[in-house]
Amino acid sequence: MSIYTPGTSINNGRYIIQQYLGRGGFGIAYSAKDQKKGKIVVIKTLNPTQISPEEFRTEERKFYNEGMRLAKCNPHRHIVEVYEFIEINGMSGMVMEFIDGDNLALYNHNHEGLSETEALHYIDQIGQALEHIHALGFLHRDVKPNNIILRQNTKEAVLIDFGLAREYTLGAEVNMTNARSKGYAPIEQYERYGKFGDYTDVYALAATLYNLLTNNEPLPAEFRKTGIVLPPPQQFNPNISDRINAAILKGMELEAANRPQTVREFRQILGLLVKPVVNIPIPSPINYTPVTVQQKPQENITVLQTIQQDTQFKSSCGIDYQKLRDLLAQGKWKEADEETRRLMLAVVKREKENWLDANSINNFPCEDLRTIDKLWVHYSNGKFGFSVQKKIYQSCGGTLEYNAELWDKFGEKIGWKKKKLLGMGGDWLSEYHTNFDITAPPGHLPSALRGTTGKSGLSSLASRLANCNL
């Protein structure tokens, strides 16, 4: 099969090839016009001219598995989206999101290196994408500037190319292909059999930051293993701060055990988790439907009134709620849920533990809890928020003590648990079955703490909400 030329019709006329975009490994990519939806997409297929007939079916299976892995990671604002799989002349094809913009390697080259602030902005976004991938049990294994595209209009960073992505079990020895990108691959990727973990992608993320700030390719790990020392990034760019210089070198430690073990830990070392901005103003509500929340016995107050009385969102410990506000204002419920989880862990300084214990919940600052709740209630028109969940929990007869029967009833009401059918109990749904849509049942969101506290922990949260008069 030759390369498709512009104007070629495929998939029964659904897609019209626009142009050849390039190839990598055994794959080949085109931009195409989706005639049904009227938008540009990317179509990726295998390139049979690069594969022997004996290898074709094996490579096709790998290609399909890549698409399935990527599809499982969607949707995420910083991960390229897969729309569907199609068949083209007996071959599998993958229809993907078209991102209009340059990859980060080209962008960096044209700017002769980026400022520390701009580079960290992109690293933070790709770090969030990697945390999402890792939570699903995958490693990307090929993070580098060429595999990050900047959206032309918003300059948002988007991670692409999941050809090397693999499932893994932390701490287990597994057999993986030793395919890699020199300069960005850690030493464990030079072996087919070994222990892989989040720290594998941490190395590549740190190496990517190294490149963005120095405009130099990092020294490959295989050379470093012979005793050649990695030049500190400050050697090429004296404007790099001591903190970021040290963080990059830490993230690129040869021995996996010496690196930050998670992307979240690396982002924390970079200073990306907490920003010292407080008192975030919000716009006046438009077409707002107030929801009554019980504050004290004999006293009701609407959420609308509460927001009008206090138009400043405050933090007791310097937490920046700007991003959460923006995500909620845009209706990006999933990203807002993830941001809520991140912020709450940051408030009580439990990012490393990645869960909230009873003590941290019982002492969670009321000021911050109130801010988070007000933002959720306001931008969901009273449908979501901790105070909404508390009201529903109380309507089920819930008390401040954990009760399995009442908790099941509450879970069914807000859509976290399947309802009983024919007298049979329904199963609790996993975090990955959360409905991140405004059509979800009242109180369904935020769900961010479901995986960080457990049921008894959420009962403690109910107690804290009461103490804080939410």
PyMOL commands that set and color helices and strands:
alter all, ss='L'
color gray80, all
select helices_A, chain A and resi 48-50+53-72+104-111+116-135+145-147+187-190+198-214+221-224+233-235+242-251+256-258+263-269+303-309+322-329+333-347+358-362+366-379+386-395+404-414+431-433+450-467
alter helices_A, ss='H'
color red, helices_A
select strands_A, chain A and resi 9-10+15-24+27-34+39-46+82-88+91-97+138-139+148-150+157-159+166-167+173-175+193-195+280-281+292-296+299-302+312-313
alter strands_A, ss='S'
color yellow, strands_A
deselect
rebuild
show_as cartoon
